C-alpha cells in the first residue's frame, strides 16, 4: 500500500483544514487507519483512528471535539477535518494503518497554525 497525504497548509488559529490520505492497493478497506503527527522536536503521535468500516473512531484528548476522521473505502481515501486549529497543532501529519507499518509512511503534509 502506498499512502499520499495532502491538504496541509498555513492557517491562522481558529481556522480549518481538511487533510486527505489517498491509498493505492486493494487492502485499504480492511485496515484500521489512523492519522499521526510529528511536531518539531517531538515524537510522532497517533491523533485519531477509524475502524475498517468507519463505524468507530477514536481521538486523542487534545483534538476531541475539534477533529473528525472519516473514510471513503470506495475511493480508497481517508480524511481528517480539523477545526478550531491551535498553534500546538502545528506538525507534519501522516496517515498509516493501526498498528503502523514502517513501509507505509508517506511524505506527510505540513500543517502550520499561526497565533
C-alpha positions in Angstrom: 0.0 0.0 0.0 1.2 3.5 -0.9 -0.2 6.4 1.1 -0.1 10.0 -0.1 -1.1 12.8 2.3 -2.3 16.2 1.1 -4.3 19.2 2.3 -1.9 20.8 4.7 -1.0 24.5 4.7 -0.7 27.7 6.8 -3.7 28.8 8.7 -4.4 31.2 11.5 -5.5 30.0 14.9 -9.2 29.2 14.8 -9.1 28.2 11.2 -9.8 24.9 9.5 -8.1 22.5 7.2 -9.1 19.2 5.6 -6.4 16.6 5.1 -6.7 13.7 2.7 -4.9 10.3 2.6 -5.1 8.6 -0.7 -4.2 4.9 -0.7 -3.2 2.6 -3.5 -3.7 -1.1 -3.3 -6.7 -3.3 -2.6 -6.1 -3.8 1.2 -7.0 -0.2 2.3 -10.6 -1.1 3.1 -9.7 -3.9 5.5 -7.3 -1.8 7.6 -7.9 0.2 10.7 -6.4 3.5 9.7 -5.0 6.4 11.6 -3.7 9.9 11.4 -0.4 10.6 13.1 1.5 13.8 13.6 5.0 14.8 14.5 5.8 18.3 15.8 9.4 19.7 15.7 11.5 18.1 18.4 8.7 15.7 19.5 7.9 12.1 18.9 5.3 11.0 16.3 1.9 10.6 18.0 -1.4 9.0 17.0 -4.1 11.6 16.7 -7.1 9.7 15.6 -8.1 6.3 14.1 -11.1 4.8 12.4 -12.1 1.2 12.0 -12.2 -0.5 8.6 -15.9 0.1 8.0 -15.8 3.5 9.6 -18.2 2.6 12.4 -15.9 3.5 15.2 -13.5 6.4 15.8 -11.1 7.4 18.5 -9.3 10.7 19.2 -6.5 11.8 21.4 -7.8 14.1 24.1 -6.1 17.2 22.7 -8.2 17.1 19.5 -11.5 15.8 20.7 -14.4 17.9 19.6 -12.2 19.7 17.0 -11.0 17.0 14.6 -13.2 14.5 12.7 -11.7 11.4 11.0 -13.6 9.7 8.2 -13.0 7.4 5.2 -14.4 6.5 1.9 -13.4 3.0 1.1 -14.9 3.2 -2.5 -12.3 6.0 -3.1 -9.5 4.4 -1.0 -9.3 7.7 0.8 -9.3 8.8 4.4 -9.9 12.3 5.7 -9.2 14.5 8.7 -11.3 17.6 9.2 -9.6 19.9 11.5 -11.5 22.8 13.0 -10.6 25.4 15.7 -6.9 24.9 15.0 -4.4 25.9 17.6 -0.7 26.7 17.3 0.1 23.5 19.1 -1.5 21.5 16.2 1.5 22.6 14.1 3.1 19.4 12.8 3.7 17.2 9.9 0.6 14.9 9.6 0.9 11.3 8.3 -1.6 8.5 7.7 -0.8 4.9 8.3 -2.5 1.7 9.5 -3.1 0.7 13.1 -0.7 -0.7 14.1 1.5 1.2 11.8 3.6 -0.4 9.1 7.1 1.1 8.6 6.9 0.8 4.8 3.6 2.6 4.7 4.9 6.0 5.8 4.5 8.7 3.2 6.0 12.2 3.0 3.3 13.7 5.2 1.7 17.0 4.9 2.8 20.1 6.8 0.2 21.9 8.9 1.3 25.3 10.4 -1.1 27.2 12.7 -0.1 30.8 13.4 -1.2 32.6 16.5 
